[in-house]
Amino acid sequence: MLAIGGGMLMPRDTAPLQVRYAMDLTGRASPKLCVLNTAVGDAPESYLRFYDRLAETTARVRHLALFPMPNVADPEELLMSQDVIFVGGGSVANMIAVWRVHGIDEILRKAWQAGIVLAGSSAGGICWFEGGTTDSFGIKLRAFTDGLAMLPGSFCPHYNSEAERRPLYRRLVADGALSGGIACDDGVGAHYTDETLAELVADRPAGNAYRVERAVAGESAETPLPVRHLGALRSYSRRSGGRPRGRRRAAGRRVR
């Protein structure tokens, strides 16, 4: 599982590094990847941008839209046939509410248990945890505590790019409104193997991440965590025939 702090670098002619990293975790030369942009009401332009950025890769891209109705007859069949499921940002509260109406929450849990790589940015990162910080309810940031809870604790995206995120998250953890968890700057992803944090990766050299936990006397403690800059990853260019280069998944290792 890969939870990204939002604000990914979006090159015009290739897939973002964090998306390529999720593809790399599958160990496949031509991974099947399904995009869910429920958090922005399945805005068509959000899917077009994703298809455009992955057009020059060997990824076999599909999308699942739920507005105004599912775009496929069997969402479970589509999702369970993927190597990567990538969730975009927007309103995490609205997204999870819609998922639950359609049973997508349980399908995603089943996909995770089957070893399919689940990934997402901003709202698509918060959703896997118990909760996090969100603007789903208005301009003022608030706590969100109704996540899918596949991963323990909370998640805070945009830790360096939105002035209120850091102090609010620390306050919410200190008050016990949110469980302790992981905070990621823009472009930083937290990669979990099962429920264990495996590593933190960034699409830029200056990306940071922190563990934030409740401390004594109503305070919170923030601990910097090591982050690896992704740099160059495996090539998925169609011009290279899809032959993967770079890091492969270790045999028998579960990378979800």
C-alpha positions as CSV (number, residue, x, y, z in Angstrom):
1,M,0.0,0.0,0.0
2,L,1.2,3.5,-0.9
3,A,-0.2,6.6,0.8
4,I,1.1,9.8,-0.8
5,G,1.0,13.3,0.8
6,G,-0.6,14.9,-2.3
7,G,1.1,17.5,-4.6
8,M,2.9,14.9,-6.8
9,L,5.1,16.3,-9.5
10,M,3.2,15.8,-12.7
11,P,5.6,15.7,-15.7
12,R,3.8,16.5,-19.0
13,D,5.0,13.5,-21.0
14,T,5.3,10.6,-18.5
15,A,3.8,9.0,-15.4
16,P,4.5,10.7,-12.1
17,L,7.3,9.0,-10.1
18,Q,5.0,7.9,-7.3
19,V,2.7,6.2,-9.8
20,R,5.7,4.5,-11.5
21,Y,6.8,3.4,-8.0
22,A,3.4,1.7,-7.4
23,M,3.7,0.0,-10.8
24,D,7.2,-1.1,-9.9
25,L,5.9,-2.8,-6.8
26,T,3.9,-5.2,-8.9
27,G,7.1,-6.7,-10.6
28,R,5.2,-6.8,-13.9
29,A,6.4,-5.3,-17.2
30,S,2.8,-4.3,-18.2
31,P,0.9,-3.8,-15.0
32,K,-2.9,-3.4,-15.1
33,L,-3.8,-0.2,-13.3
34,C,-7.3,1.1,-12.4
35,V,-7.9,4.7,-11.4
36,L,-10.7,5.9,-9.0
37,N,-11.4,9.6,-8.9
38,T,-14.5,9.3,-6.8
39,A,-13.2,12.1,-4.5
40,V,-13.8,14.7,-7.3
41,G,-17.1,13.2,-8.4
42,D,-15.5,11.3,-11.2
43,A,-14.8,14.5,-13.1
44,P,-14.0,13.4,-16.7
45,E,-11.0,15.7,-17.0
46,S,-9.3,13.9,-14.0
47,Y,-9.4,10.6,-15.8
48,L,-8.3,12.2,-19.1
49,R,-5.2,13.6,-17.4
50,F,-4.3,10.2,-16.0
51,Y,-4.8,8.4,-19.3
52,D,-2.7,11.1,-21.0
53,R,0.2,10.8,-18.5
54,L,0.3,7.0,-18.8
55,A,-0.2,6.8,-22.5
56,E,3.5,6.4,-23.2
57,T,3.9,3.6,-20.6
58,T,3.1,-0.1,-21.0
59,A,0.5,0.1,-18.2
60,R,-2.9,-1.2,-19.1
61,V,-5.1,1.6,-17.7
62,R,-8.8,1.4,-16.8
63,H,-10.9,3.5,-14.5
64,L,-13.9,2.9,-12.3
65,A,-16.4,5.7,-12.1
66,L,-19.5,5.7,-9.8
67,F,-21.2,8.9,-11.0
68,P,-23.9,9.0,-12.1
69,M,-23.8,5.2,-12.0
70,P,-21.0,2.6,-12.3
71,N,-19.3,2.6,-15.7
72,V,-18.9,-1.2,-15.6
73,A,-21.4,-4.0,-14.9
74,D,-19.3,-5.6,-12.2
75,P,-16.9,-3.2,-10.2
76,E,-15.6,-6.1,-8.2
77,E,-14.6,-8.1,-11.3
78,L,-12.7,-5.0,-12.6
79,L,-10.9,-4.1,-9.4
80,M,-9.9,-7.7,-8.5
81,S,-8.3,-8.1,-12.0
82,Q,-5.9,-5.2,-11.4
83,D,-2.2,-5.1,-10.3
84,V,-2.5,-1.5,-9.0
85,I,-5.5,0.5,-7.8
86,F,-4.8,4.2,-7.7
87,V,-7.1,6.6,-5.8
88,G,-7.0,10.4,-6.6
89,G,-7.5,13.3,-4.2
90,G,-10.5,15.4,-3.4
91,S,-13.1,14.9,-0.6
92,V,-12.2,11.9,1.4
93,A,-15.5,12.0,3.4
94,N,-17.7,12.1,0.2
95,M,-15.5,9.4,-1.4
96,I,-15.8,6.9,1.4
97,A,-19.5,7.5,1.8
98,V,-20.1,6.7,-1.9
99,W,-17.8,3.7,-1.7
100,R,-19.8,2.3,1.1
101,V,-23.1,2.7,-0.7
102,H,-21.6,0.7,-3.6
103,G,-19.7,-1.8,-1.5
104,I,-16.3,-0.6,-2.9
105,D,-14.8,-0.4,0.6
106,E,-15.2,-4.1,1.0
107,I,-13.9,-4.8,-2.5
108,L,-10.8,-2.8,-1.8
109,R,-10.2,-4.6,1.4
110,K,-10.5,-7.9,-0.5
111,A,-8.1,-6.6,-3.2
112,W,-5.6,-5.6,-0.5
113,Q,-5.8,-9.0,1.1
114,A,-5.2,-10.6,-2.3
115,G,-1.9,-8.6,-2.7
116,I,-3.1,-6.0,-5.2
117,V,-1.1,-2.8,-4.7
118,L,-3.4,0.0,-3.4
119,A,-2.1,3.5,-3.8
120,G,-3.4,7.0,-3.6
121,S,-2.7,10.7,-3.1
122,S,-4.1,13.1,-0.5
123,A,-7.7,11.9,0.1
124,G,-6.4,8.7,-1.7
125,G,-3.8,8.4,1.1
126,I,-6.0,9.3,4.1
127,C,-8.7,6.7,3.2
128,W,-6.6,3.7,4.0
129,F,-6.0,4.8,7.6
130,E,-8.4,5.4,10.6
131,G,-8.5,9.1,9.8
132,G,-6.6,12.3,9.1
133,T,-6.9,16.0,8.4
134,T,-9.3,17.1,5.6
135,D,-11.1,20.0,4.1
136,S,-14.0,17.8,3.1
137,F,-16.4,19.7,5.3
138,G,-15.4,23.3,4.3
139,I,-12.5,25.6,3.9
140,K,-11.5,25.1,7.5
141,L,-9.5,21.9,8.0
142,R,-11.0,19.4,10.4
143,A,-10.4,15.9,11.7
144,F,-11.8,13.0,9.7
145,T,-12.2,9.8,11.7
146,D,-14.2,7.5,9.4
147,G,-11.4,6.0,7.3
148,L,-11.3,2.4,6.1
149,A,-8.8,1.6,8.9
150,M,-6.9,-1.0,6.8
151,L,-3.8,0.7,8.2
152,P,-3.5,1.7,11.9
153,G,-3.4,5.3,13.0
154,S,-3.9,8.5,11.1
155,F,-2.4,10.2,8.0
156,C,-1.7,13.8,7.3
157,P,-1.0,14.9,3.7
158,H,0.2,18.3,2.5
159,Y,2.3,18.7,5.6
160,N,4.6,21.3,4.2
161,S,2.4,23.1,1.6
162,E,-0.7,24.1,3.6
163,A,0.1,26.3,6.6
164,E,-2.7,24.9,8.9
165,R,-2.0,21.2,8.3
166,R,1.0,20.8,10.6
167,P,-0.3,22.7,13.7
168,L,-3.8,21.2,13.3
169,Y,-2.5,17.6,13.0
170,R,-0.3,18.0,16.0
171,R,-3.1,19.5,18.0
172,L,-5.6,16.8,17.0
173,V,-3.1,14.0,17.9
174,A,-2.2,15.8,21.2
175,D,-5.9,16.1,22.1
176,G,-6.6,12.5,21.2
177,A,-9.1,13.5,18.4
178,L,-6.9,11.6,16.0
179,S,-4.6,8.6,16.7
180,G,-0.9,9.2,16.2
181,G,0.3,8.5,12.7
182,I,2.4,9.6,9.7
183,A,2.6,13.1,8.1
184,C,3.9,13.5,4.6
185,D,5.0,16.5,2.7
186,D,3.8,17.0,-0.9
187,G,5.3,14.3,-3.2
188,V,6.2,11.9,-0.3
189,G,4.7,8.5,-0.1
190,A,4.5,6.0,2.8
191,H,4.9,2.5,1.5
192,Y,3.4,-0.2,3.8
193,T,3.8,-4.0,3.5
194,D,0.7,-5.3,5.2
195,E,0.4,-3.0,8.2
196,T,4.1,-2.3,8.6
197,L,5.8,0.9,7.3
198,A,8.4,-0.4,4.9
199,E,9.9,2.9,3.6
200,L,9.1,6.5,2.7
201,V,9.8,7.7,-0.8
202,A,9.8,11.2,-2.4
203,D,9.5,12.5,-5.9
204,R,11.8,15.4,-5.0
205,P,15.0,15.7,-3.0
206,A,13.6,17.9,-0.3
207,G,10.6,15.8,0.7
208,N,10.1,15.0,4.4
209,A,8.0,12.7,6.5
210,Y,7.3,12.5,10.2
211,R,5.8,10.2,12.9
212,V,3.5,12.2,15.1
213,E,2.5,10.7,18.4
214,R,0.7,11.8,21.5
215,A,3.1,12.8,24.3
216,V,2.7,13.7,27.9
217,A,0.8,16.7,29.3
218,G,-1.4,17.1,26.2
219,E,1.4,17.6,23.8
220,S,2.4,15.8,20.6
221,A,5.9,14.6,19.6
222,E,7.1,14.9,16.0
223,T,9.9,12.6,14.8
224,P,11.6,13.0,11.4
225,L,11.7,9.8,9.4
226,P,14.2,8.8,6.7
227,V,12.9,9.4,3.1
228,R,14.4,8.0,-0.1
229,H,14.4,10.2,-3.2
230,L,13.1,8.0,-6.0
231,G,15.2,9.5,-8.8
232,A,15.1,7.2,-11.8
233,L,12.8,4.2,-11.7
234,R,12.2,1.4,-14.0
235,S,11.3,2.4,-17.6
236,Y,7.8,1.5,-18.7
237,S,8.2,3.2,-22.1
238,R,6.4,1.6,-25.1
239,R,9.4,2.5,-27.1
240,S,11.6,0.2,-25.0
241,G,9.1,-2.6,-25.7
242,G,8.0,-2.6,-22.1
243,R,11.1,-4.4,-21.0
244,P,11.4,-3.4,-17.3
245,R,14.6,-1.9,-16.0
246,G,15.5,-1.4,-12.4
247,R,14.3,-2.8,-9.1
248,R,12.1,-5.9,-9.2
249,R,9.8,-7.2,-6.5
250,A,11.6,-9.8,-4.3
251,A,10.2,-13.3,-4.9
252,G,7.5,-14.3,-2.5
253,R,7.3,-10.9,-0.8
254,R,3.9,-9.3,-0.3
255,V,4.1,-5.7,-1.4
256,R,0.6,-4.5,-0.9
